[in-house]
Amino acid sequence: MAWDDAPSHICRGGDVRGLAFCCPPVKPCPIMYALEEVGLTPQEYIDIKNKFANETRLGEGAGTCFGSLVWCCKPSKPCPLRDMTLRNMNMTHDEYLDLKKQLAEALVGVEGESKDDNAKALSETFSITKTEALKVLEDCNNDLRLAVKLLKVKSLEESD
């Protein structure tokens, strides 16, 4: 089973579960806000990812940008170094995403909490039911940024 509703990367507006796909915090970027949101320091984030790397196959990948698949991005983002490493170790994208989902849970908790919080925020912001908000999130693969855009367009169409 792959991670069907994997979020966008943090730098592309994804929710905090996207920390599983982030690089080490070596420069100012949106990761700092996501770490603050989940209550982790940059060092705690690094420690969690390194521990996960030591305990799983995501620790492999010496030829990747940061020396381990634990720091690599989502398969939807082209990366020849990550893909070559996955091929060389016979890891499928499904296995990779399953491990990244486990990593996200180690970083920010179980998936349902984030989805529920996002649905609540959409419900309050756009005056829709929580059920409607969950449906929109599901349709957008739990990409909050895309869900907001969709609901903005819908509200503009309804106001005309």
Secondary structure as UniProt FT lines:
FT   TURN            4..5
FT   HELIX           10..12
FT   HELIX           16..21
FT   HELIX           31..38
FT   HELIX           42..55
FT   HELIX           57..59
FT   TURN            62..63
FT   TURN            65..66
FT   HELIX           69..71
FT   TURN            75..76
FT   HELIX           80..88
FT   TURN            89..90
FT   HELIX           93..108
FT   HELIX           111..126
FT   HELIX           130..139
FT   TURN            140..142
FT   HELIX           144..159
//
